[in-house]
Amino acid sequence: MAAAFLGFSPAQAQSIQNDTQSPIETQANLGFMYLIGGGMEYHLNGRRIDHYRDFKSLIYPLHDPEASQWIRAAEQTDLASWIVFTTGAAVAVDVALVYKPTVVFGLDWLDRITTVALTFQIGLGAFAIVHTVAEGQKYNAVQRYNHLIAKPARESSIELTPKLYSCANGLVLGGQLAF
């Protein structure tokens, strides 16, 4: 019961593996709540990647210090953003309960709710800034991962060497084509 409440299932416990060496697809999520916190969705082979453990299971086997550093920094910054969010909510409630609110509506309970809302908005703004930094670091880690697993493109070239020939009809432009 508790596992269902927390959204944990045995299927989610498996980490994502990239056996095909395909890149992680990125897609901007422009939903309302994601606009304040920088929302990107990541997919690998049609499966959505949500957890840092999945990103780590993909990035760490590459043994690339830069990508590993980006994903660790993203996880730490994301944790810091949620600490800021929780602290902001606690401070908002604390300010409303302990301090006499500024009189806006003339009703004590309504003024306290207004104080909670205003104070919480400050915490929400700080959360959005820090969370956006975390999302940017995660995006950088994914881009580095995609760069590292990209197969080198086969190089091909076409070389055209123009030549000017003189013949009985006058000058003729010709060329030599090499692949």
N, C-alpha and C positions, 0 to 999 in steps of 0.2 A: 504494500500500500504506500509506504513512504517513498519507495523507488518511483512509483508512478507519479506521486505528488511532485517530486523534484525533477521530473522529466528525464530520469535516467533509465535506460533499458540496456540489456546485454548487447543488443545490436550496436548501440552507441559506444560501447566499451572498446570495440575493435578500432584500432587506429587505421587511418587510410594509408594504403601503400600505392606507390606509383610504379607498377611493373612495366608499363608501356612507355615510360619517359615522356609523357605528353605534358604540355604546359598547364599551369593553373589558369583558368579563365577568370577574368575579373569583370564585374558588372556593377555599375553604380546603382545604388538603391535610393531612389528619390522620394521615398515615403516621408510623411510629415515629421515623424520622430527622428528619422535618420538625418534630416537636414541640420539638426542642431549638433549632431555628434559625428558627422562624416561617415556615411554608410556605404560600404562596399560589400558585395557578396562574392564569394570565391567558390568555384566549382572545378572539380577534377573528374574527368570521365563521366560527366553528368551527375556526380554526387556532390552535394553542397558541403563545404568545409566550414565548420563553425568554431571549433575548439582549438586552443593553442597547442594541445598535445598532438593534434593532427598535423598542424603546420610544422611542429618540431619533428614529427616522424618522417616528414617529407624532406625537410631542410637539413637536419643534422647528418644523415648519411652521405651528403655531398662533401662533408668535411671542409666547408668554406667558412672561414672565420667571419667574413663580412655579413653573409646571409644569416649565420647563427647569431651574430651580435644584434642584427636588426630585429629578429624575432624575439630574442630575450628582452631587448629594450622595449619592444611593443607590449609584451606581456606585463612587464613591470610598470610601464606607464599606464596601461589599462587598469591594473590593480590600483594604482594611485588615483586614477580618475574616479573609481567607485568609492574609494575612501573619501575623496573630496565630496562626492554626492551624498554619502551617508552623513558625513560631518555637517554638510550644509543643511540637510533635513533636520538633524538633531539640534543644530544651533537655531534654526527657524522656530522650532517648537519651544525651545528653551527661552528664546527672546520673547515670544508671545506669552509664555506663562509667568515668567519672572518679572519682566519689566512692564511698567505702565505704558500701554500703547499710545501713540499719537492719536488725538481725537480727529477722526475723519467723518464718521457717520453719527457720532453721539451715543451709540450703543456699545457697551464694553465688549461684548462677545463678538460683534461684527468688526470692531476695530482690531481686536486680537487676531481674527482670521485674516484681515487685511495685512497686518504686520507679518504673520506667518507667510502669506503669499509673497510679499515683497522681499523678505529676507531669504526665502527659498529660491526666488528668482536669481538672486546674487550667487547662491551656491550652484544653481543649475547652470548659470553662465560659466562659472569656473570649471565645472564638470565638463561642459561642452568643449571648452578650450583644451583641457588636458586629454579628453577622450579623442579629439580630433588628431592630436599629436600621436597618440597610440595607433590610430588607424593609419596614419601616414607612415609610421614605422613598419607596420604590418604590410602595407602596400609595397614599400621599398624591399622588404624581405622577399615577397612574392615575385617582384620584378627581377631581383637578383637570381632567385631560383629559376625562373623562366629563362633568363640569359644563360645560366650555367648548363641547363639540360638541352638547350636548343642545338639541334644537329647543325653542323656547319653546312652552309649552302654550297652546293656544287657550283664551282665557278665555271663559267663558259664565256667565251668572247668571240666576237666576229671582227675580223680585221679586213678592212677594205683599203687597198693601196691604189690610189689613182695613178694612171700613167697616161701620158700624152704621146700619141704616135703621129708620125708624119707619113702620109700615103699619097697616092696619085690624086685623090679627091680632096686633099687638104689635110688639116689637122683633125685627128679623131681621138676622142677621150675614151680610154679603156680602163681596166683595172684588174687587180688581182684580189681574189676573195679567199680568205683562209678562215677556217673554223677552229 
